[in-house]
C-alpha cells in the first residue's frame, strides 16, 4: 500500500530525499555483492542457470567494479561503463541467454546494458528476439529483457525529445536518471534507431499474441507492464523491491498508441476480466494500462476500461433469499473493491485518470457514497479516500464527503490517518468551499477551539491536542500538520492561524522555520494572497533577533530569503544590519555564505550608506556571488 507521503504535494519532501534514496540503493548493491562473494566461497555459483567458477568469479569482479564507480552515479563514468559493457557482452558471446538466466550475471548485464554500443545492442536484440518464450518467463532473464526493451525505447525516441537547456545538468542524478539521459542524448545512427523501434514493436506483438499465457505469469506480467508503459512514453523502471521508480514522460511515435489500444481491447474482451483487479500481478498490469491510456489521451478506451472496472468493483446482485437483510446489515457491507489490497490500489490508480463526470456520477455514487466514514478508519482503504479528495473537482461532492467526515475527524487523527485530513484541507483550499467548517472541525478534533497563539500553532503543526503535547513536548512536527497549516493559510479567511503565528514567541517560531517541514509554512504565509501586507510586515518585525538563527540553518536560510524579498527597504536593512554584527558566524555555514553574498552583508558592514544607495538605485554589486551549495537546491 502506498504510504501517506506518496499522496501529498511536492513541498513535503525533504531536500535530502534523493541523496538518501541513492545511498539506500548503493548499500543494497553492496549487500548483494557481499552475498555473491559468500556464495562463491561456498562453491555455490548463483541461482538460476549454473555458471562455472571462473565465470562466476569474473562477474563478481565486474559487479565490484560497477559498485566502486557508483554504477554511473558520478560524473565522467559513462565512458568507463561503455568500455566495460562492451567487453562484458563480448565475453559472453553465444551464451547471452544462459548468462542472463543466472542471478548474479543477470544483475551485471542489467547494470551495463544501457551503456552498450550500437553493434552490441543490435546483437542482443537479435538473440533475445529469437528466444522470447524462454526469457519472458525466466526469473532472471526476464529482467534483462525488460531492460533491453527499455533501452531500445529510449534510443528509438531520443531524437524526438525537446532538447533541454542544460540547467538540470548540475542537479544530482541517480544511476537510472543518468542512464536515461545517456541513451536519450547520444547521437545514434538512424538505422540503429529504426532497429530499436522494430524491436519494441516485435516485443509488443509477441506479447499480444501470447497475452493469455503471460498475464498470469509473475515474470511475463512484468514484461507486459514494461512494454505498455514504454509504448506510452512512460520511462518507468523499478530499481528494487520497496524502492521508488525513476519516471519520465517522453514523446513517442503516435502509432505506438495503437498497440496500447490493442492491449486494452484484448483484455476487455476476456470473459475472466472481472477477476483481474483482485490479483496482485493483474491489478498492477491494469494500473499500467490506465496510466498509458491517460498518457495517450485515449478518452474513449479509458472510459470503456473505467466502466468495466467499476462493474468488477461492485458486488454481484445477491440471490432473492439474501435480499431480506436488515438496513443496518446492508450498510455495513462495503463494495467488493475494498476487500483486497490489489483492487484498492487499482481504484487509487483509476481516480486520477477518469474525467470529473465519471468520478462524480459513477465512482463516487456507487463506490464511496455512504462509506466515507468507514473507509477513512480503514488502514488499507483510507488511501483511496485521500485519492478521492485529491481529485474531486465538484463542490457538491466535497460537501457530501464533508458531511460524512464531520463527526469522525478526531477518530481519524487518533488512528494516525492524518493524510485524509491533509487531503481534505487541500480540497477545501482548491475548491474554495467548506473552509470555515474545516477549521472549526479541525480545532474541535484537536481540543483547541478555545486556544490561541503558540499552543494553537503547535497543536496544528504536530496534530496533537494541548493536553497530549504537555506530556510529549519534544514531539516532532507532523508532515501532514504542516501541509494542513499551509492549506489553511491559503483559505479566504485565515485570520485565526495568522494570529496564532504572529502571537508565537519569535525564538519558537524561528525553530519552526528551521525545521524541514515547518519551513514551508513560511512559504505559505508569504505567498498567500489572503494574508495581508501588514501581517507579512509584522512577521518580519516579529522575527527580529532571530535572523541569524535562520541564516545558519539550511531550511531557515531559505525562509530568511523569503522574508527579505517580502520586506520593505527599512526591513531589508534591519535584517542585514543584524547579520552584519556576526559575519564570522554567518560564514561558518555554506548556506550562511550564500546569504552573505546574496544580501551583501559584508558590503553593509563596510559601508552602510553605499549598501543602501545600491539597493535604492537597483544596481548590482560588481562581484559575482559563488554558489557553494544550497542555491542549486531550488524549493517549490
N, C-alpha and C positions, 0 to 999 in steps of 0.2 A: 504494500500500500504506500502511496505517496505520502511523504511527510508534510507537516504543516508548512514548512518553509518553501515547499515546491508550489504552493498555491498562492504565493504572495508576489508583490511587485518588487522591482529591482532594488530599491533602496535598502531592503532588509539585509542584503548580502554583504558580509564584511569584506574589507579590501584585501584581506589575506586569503580569501577563499580559493582562488585559482592556484596560489602558491602551495597552500596546504594540500589541495587535491593532487597536485603533481608530486608532492612528497609521498603521499599515500601510494600513488602508482609506482613510484620508484622503489619504495620499501617492499611493496608486493612483488615487484620484479626481482629484488634481491632475495626474498624468501624462496621464490620459485627456483632461482639459481642455486641456492644453498641446498634445497631439497634434491635438485637434479644431481648435484655433486654427491650427495649422500647415497642416492640410489646407485650411482656409478660405482662407488666404493663397495657396494654390496652385490656387484655384478648383476644388477637389475637395470636394464637399459631402456627404461621408459615404458609407458603404457601404449597400447595400440600395436602397430607394426613393430616387430623386433629389429633393432639395429645391432650391428656388431660393436665390440668395444671400441675399436678405432673410430668408427663413425660417431658413436655416442660422445666420445671424448672431444672430437672435432666440434660438435655442435655445442657442447658445454663451453668450450673456449670461445666460440663465436658469440654465444649469449653473454659471456662475461665481458667481451669487448664491447658489445652493444650497451650493456649496463654501465660500463665505465664511461662511455661518451654520452650517456644520457638518452640514448635512443633517438637522437635528433632534437633533443630539448635545448641544446646550446647552439649559439651562433657558430657558423662555419663548419658544422659537422655533416652537411649534406654530401659534400664530396667524399668524405670518408665512408659514409654509408653507401653511396653509389658504388664505390670500388668494392666494398665488402659484399654488397648484394650480388653484383655480377660474378664475383669469384665464387661465392657460395652456390649460386644456381648453376655455375659451370661445373662445379664439383659433383653435383647430383644429377648431371645429365643422363637421361634414360631411366632414372629412378625417382622422378618427381612425385608420382602418385604414392609410392610406398613411403617415401620420406615425409610427405605431407600427412601420412596416416599415423605417425608417431607423435606422442605428446610433446616431447622436447623439441624435435626438429620442426614440427608444425609451428610452434611458437616462434622459432627463429625465422622461418620462412614468412610468417605474417609480419614480423617486425621489418623485414628487409624488402618485401615485395614492392612497396611504393617507391623505392629508390632504384629499381632496375632500369636498364636502358631499353630502347625500343625492341631490339632483336630478342632480348631475353624475355620480355613480357609477351611478345608475339608467340614465341615458342611455348610459353606456359599456357597461353590461351588455347593453342592447338592441343597440347597434352590434356588439359582439363576438359576441353570441349569434346574429346574422344572418350572421356570416362565420366560423364556427368552422373550416370546412375550409380556408379561406385562411390564417388566423392560426396554426393548430396546427402547421403545418409550415414557417412562415416563420422565418428565422434570428433576426430581431429582434422581430417582433410576438408570437411565442410567449412571450417573456419577459414582455411586458406582460400577456398573457392569464394567465400564472402568477400575477403579482402581483394581477391583478383577482380571480382565484379565491381567492387567499389573503386579500385584504381582505374579500371578501364572506363568507368563512367566519368571520373574526374578528367582523364586525359581527353576523352571524347568531347566534353563540353567546355574545356578550358578556354578555347578561342571565343566562346560565346559570352563569356563573363565581362562585365564592365570593369575596366582596369581601375584599381584603387589608386589613391593619390600618394600612398606610401606613408600616411600619418600613423597607420596602425602597426607599422613595422617595428617600432620601438617597444610595443606592448609585449609583455611576457607571454609566450605561447606554449601550449602543451605540445607533447610529441605528435599527437594526432593533428592538431592545428597546423603544425609545421609540415607534416606530410601532405595535408590537403593543399596548403599554399604551394608546396613544391610542384605537385602534379598539375595544379591549375596554371602556374606561372611559366612552366617550362615550354620552350618552343619546339614542340613535337612536329614531325612531318605530317602533311595532310593524309598520306597513305596510312600512317600509324593511327591517326585519329579515326579514320574510316574503319580500320580493323577493330579498334576498340568499340566503336558503335555497333559493328556487326556482332561482336562477342556479346554485348549487352542484350541485343535483340535475340540472339541464339539462346542464351540462358533463359530469357523470358518465355520464348516459345516452348522450350523443353519443359519448363515448369508448368506452363499452361496445359500441355499435353499429358502431364503426369500429376495434375493437381490432386486428384482423389488419393493418390498414393502418398504424396509428400506432405499434405496438410496435417496429417495426423502423426507424422514422424517428427520427433523433437528436434532433429538436426536439419532435416529437409525444410521444416517450417521456418527456421531461422533464415535459410537461404531465400525462401519466397518473400519473407518480410524485407530482407535487404534489397531484393530485386524491385519490389513495389516502391519502396522509398526512393531508390535510385532513379527509377523511371520518372518520378515526380520532381527530381532535382533536390530531394532532401538528403543532404550528405550527413547521414547519422551513422555513427559507428560506435558500438559498445566497446569499452575498454576492458572491463572485467566485471565480475559479479559484484553487485552492490554499488558500482560506480556510475557516475553520470556519463552521458554521451556528448561527443562534440557534434553539434548540429549547425548546418548552414543550408540555406535555400539558394539553389543555383538555377541559372537559366538552362533549360534543356530543349531539345527539338520537340515541336508540337506533336509530331507523330508518335512520340513515346506515350502520350496521354491516352492514345487509342488502346495501347496494351494494358494500361491500368483499367480502362473501361472494360476490357475483355476479362480481366481477372475478376472484377466485380460482377459482371454478368454471369460468369460461370458459378461463382459462389451463391449468388441469389437464386439460381435455378436448382440448387441442391435440395432434395427432399429433407435432408437432415440439417438444414440451415439453422433451425431453432435450437440445436444443441451447441452450436459454435460459441455463443457467448459464455458458456458455462464450463469451458475447458481452458486451462491456463494458456496453452500454446495457440489455440484457435482464437481466443479472445485477443491475444496480442497481435495476431495476424489481422483481425478486423480493425484494431486500433490503428495499425499502419495503413490499412486501406482507407480509413476515414481521413487520416492526415494527408494522404496522397490525393484523394478526390478533392479535398479542400484546396490543396496546393494547385491542382489542375483546374480549379474553378468549374468543376463539372456539377452544377447545381441539380440537374435533373437526376443523375445517378446517385448523387449524395442524398437526395430526398427519397429515392427508392430504397436505398440501403437503410436510411433512418427509419422509414416506415416498417420495414421488415424487422429491424432490430426491436422497435417498440412492441411489435406483436410478440416477439420472443421474451421480452422483459415482463410481460403481464401474465398472471396465472390463467390457465385454461378455465373455461366455464365449468363450474362444478356440476356433478350429476344432480338430478332432481331431488334425490333423497338427502342431499347435503345442503340444499338451499335454505332449509328451515333452521338456520342458526340465529342466535340472538344478535342484536345490533352491537352489543359490547364485544362479542366474539369476532364479528366481521371486521370491526375497526382495528382490532389488534393485529390482523394479518397484513403484513407488508407485501408489496408486489414481489414477484419472483426474482427480479433483478437484484434485490438486496440480500438474497440468501447466500450468495457466494462472492468471494473476493474478486474473481476474474470478471464476473459480469458487472460488478460495481466499477471496476477500472474502465471497462468498456463504456459504461454510462458517462463516466468522467471525461473520456475522450470524445464522446458524442456531443456533449453540451456546448463546447466552444465552436463547433463547426456548423451546427444547424442554424437556420435562419430564425429570426425573432418570432415569427408567426408559429412555426413548428414548436419552438420551445414553449411558447405561451399556451397554445391551444391543444398541443398533444402531450409533450413531455411533462410539463408542469401539472396539467389537469389529471392525466392518467397515472402518473408515477409518483409525483411529490405531494400533491394537494391532500391535506388531511394527515400526512405522515411526517411533516417537518419536525415537530417536537420529538417524536420517537427517533427519527433518523439523526437528529442533532446530538442525541445522547448515545448513539452507537459508535463504538470505536472504529468499526470498518466504514460505516456509511456516512459519517459526518463530513468526510472529504467531498462527497457528492453534493452536500448542501453548500459547501464553500464554492464549488464549481458553479452551482446554480446561481448563487448570489453574485459571483464574479462575471456572469454572462447575461444576467437578466437585464432587459432594456425597457421593460414596461413598468411604469409606476404603479399601476393597479396590481400587478403580480407581486411587486415588492411589498405593497401594503398587505396583501393576503399572507405573504410569508411572515411579515411582522406580527400579524395577529396570532399566528401560531407560536411565535417565539417569545412574545412579550412576557409571559408568565414563567418562562423557564430559563431566562438568561443567567440567573445566579447558579442554577444547577449545571448549566453548560460550562461556566467558569470553574466550578468546583471539580468537574470531570477533567479539566485541562484541555477542553476542545476550544481553545481561545481563537483558533483560526476562523471559526464561524463568526465570532464577534467582530474580528478584524474585517472579514469579508462583508459583513453587514454594514459596518461603518463606511467602507469604501463604496458600497452600493448607494447608501444614503447620500454620500457626497457626490457621486457621479450623476445620480438621477434627481438630485436636489429635492428630496422629499423625505418625510418622517425624521427629519434631523433633530427637532426638539424632543420628539418622543424617544429617539435613540439615546440622547444624552441623559434624559430622566431615567430610563430603564437601566442604563449602564451604572449610573450613580446609585440607584436603588440596589442593584445587584452587588455593588462594592460597599454598601452600607456607609456611603459618604455623601448622602444628599444634603446634609446639614454641614458638611465640612468644606473648608476653603483653603486657599493658599498652598503651602508646601505639602501638607498632608493629602490634599486632594490630588495634586500633581503626582505625588509619589504613588498613591493608590492606583491611579490610572496607568502610570508607566509600568508598574510591577504587577498590575491586575490582582491586587490583594487588598482586602478590607483593612482599615486602620488598626483594628484590634489584632489582626494577624501580623501586621508589619511591626508592631511593638515587640513581638516575640521573635521576628526574623528581620532585624534592622539592616543586615548586610545582604539581603536578597538582591539578586541581580535584576536589572531592567529586563522586562519581558519583551521579546521581539514583537509580538502582536500588540502589546501595550503601547509601544512606540508608534506602530502603524495606526492604531486606533486614534491616538492623540494627533498624529499628522492629519488624519482624515477629518477629525473634528475641527481642527484649525482651518480647514477648507470649507466648513459649513457656512451658511449665510449669516449666522449669528453665533460666533464662537466666544462670546463675551466671557462666559464662566471660566473657560480654560485659559483664555488670555490673561484674565485677572489672576488665576492660580499661578501662572508662570511668573508674572510680574511681582507677585507677593511672596515668592520663594526667595530665601536668602541667596545673595549673589554667589557665595562660595559653593553652596549646594547646587545651584543652577549651573555654575561652571563645571562642576563634577559631572552633571548630567550631560552637558555638551561635549565633554571629552570622552564620553562612552561611545563605542562603535554604533550602538543602537540609538542612544539618546541624542547623538549629534544631529540626526536627521530631523529632529523636532525643530531645530533652529532653521533648517531649510524651509520647513512648512510655515513657520512663524513669519519669516522674512518674505517668503514668496506668495503667501496667501493674499488674494485681492480683498478678502473680507477682514483682514487685520489692518487697522488704521495706521496712518503715518505716525501719529502721536504715540501709538503703542510701540511701534518699532523704535522710535527715538527713546522712549522710556526704557526699553530693554537694553539698548546700548549704554545709556547712562547707568542703569542698574548694575551692569557688569563692571563698572569702573573698579579698579583694584584687583581684578581677576584676569585682565587681558594677558598677562604673562603666563598664567596657568594655562590659558587656552593656546597660546602660541607654542608652548613646549610640548603640546600633545599632538599626535598625528591627526586625530579627528577634530580636536579643538582648534587647530590652526586653520582648518577649513572654515569652521564657524566664525573665527576672527576675521577672515577674509570677507565672509558674507556681511558681517556687521559693519566692517569698514566701508564696503561698497554701498551699503544702505544708509550710512550715516551722513549727516551734514558736514560741511567743511570744518566746523568747530569740533565736531565729534571725531572726525578723522584725526585732527591734530591732537585731541586728547588721548586717543589710542596710541599714536606714535610717540607722544611725549612720555607716556607711562612705560612703553617698551624701551625707549632710549635710555632710561635710567639704569637698565640692566642688560646692556647689549652683549656683554660677555656671556651671560647665562643664555641669552636668546640664541647665540651662535653655537651653543653646546649641542643642539639637536639639528639634524638635517632639515626638518620642516621649519625650525626656527630660523635657519639661514635663509630659507625661501621667503619667509615673512619679512625678514630684514631687507632682502633685495627688492621685493615687490613694493613694500611700503616706504622704502628708502629711509629706514630708521637711522642708519649711520649718517646719512646726509642731514637729517633733522638735528642729530646731536651736535654736529659740527657747525651748522648754520641754520637755525630755525627760520629766520626771515627768508633765506633763499629757498628753503624747502616749501614754505608757504606760498611764495611767489610762483614757484614752479607748478604747484598744484592749482593755483588760481588761473594761471595762464594756459594750463593744459599741456605744457612742454614735457617731453620725455627726458629722463636722465641720460647722460652721454654713455654711461657704462651699460653693457648688456648683461642682464641677470643670467647666471648659470643655473640650469635646472639640475639639482642634486638628488632628486628622489621623488618627492611626492607629486610634483607638478604633472608628471606623466600619468598619475592615477586620478583621472577625472571622475568626479562623482556626479550621480544623477540627482 
